């Protein structure tokens, strides 16, 4: 099994990997989905504050609680290729690589581009007013390290088609092994 670990700052384009995986029928597990489901389960409003608080709680003392949940789901599929998204620290990457071959793919985009995307998507858990706060929280989680040490990069400043083609090339490269 190869696990393609998708990392990147908020609004860098990670959802393009989700769309790609769905189009190819590749299982996709995102820690953010688990966090949003827990916010809903608790009956909380899906605000940036509530989502951030629940995310921190689910990560647990070692920061890997929600990753363990996503990884367990991925491993249960038995598929040759699976996507995992939402890892924020190097120990999470190491945890995944203990269980399967992990290929770390980082989506990157300029700050201003990401801010424009946040404003355009209008998600209740993600606001332009809280953009810098969210970036700082992601960096505190350790998100910069997996991005810096990625096996592959997708500079997401072009079209969705260009980003999909870049991911296609990456999968082709690693699934031939």
Secondary structure, DSSP 8 states (H G I E B T S, - for coil): -EEEEEE-STTSSHHHHHHHHHHTT-EEEEHHHHHHHHHHHTT----HHHHHHHHHHHH-TTS-HHHHHHHHHHHHH--SEEEEE---SHHHHHHHHHHSEEEEEEEE--HHHHHHHHHHH--TT--GGGHHHHHHHHHHHTHHHHHHT-SEEEE-SS-HHHHHHHHHHHHHHHHT-
